[in-house]
């Protein structure tokens, strides 16, 4: 393996780690602050965001030429390697 490939692999793992830590902080912060109400609100908020993203993608597919091809090329748009 050449150095460039190793660098890109390390960079990808680093960025994935940053995303995972960010998600854990996002999920744990209401509990750390002893606020179960904000945790409940956060749990209800995540499905709303997912629905909005699906709706936005359908609007883009209908109104933006070439978006379907883009969707086929780019699999992960929100969370790398997950969604």
Secondary structure, 3 states (H helix, E strand, C coil): CCHHHHHHHHHHHHHHHHHHHHHHHHHHHHHHCCCHHHHHHHHHHHHHHHHHHHHHHHHHHHHCCCHHHHHHHCCCCCCCCCC
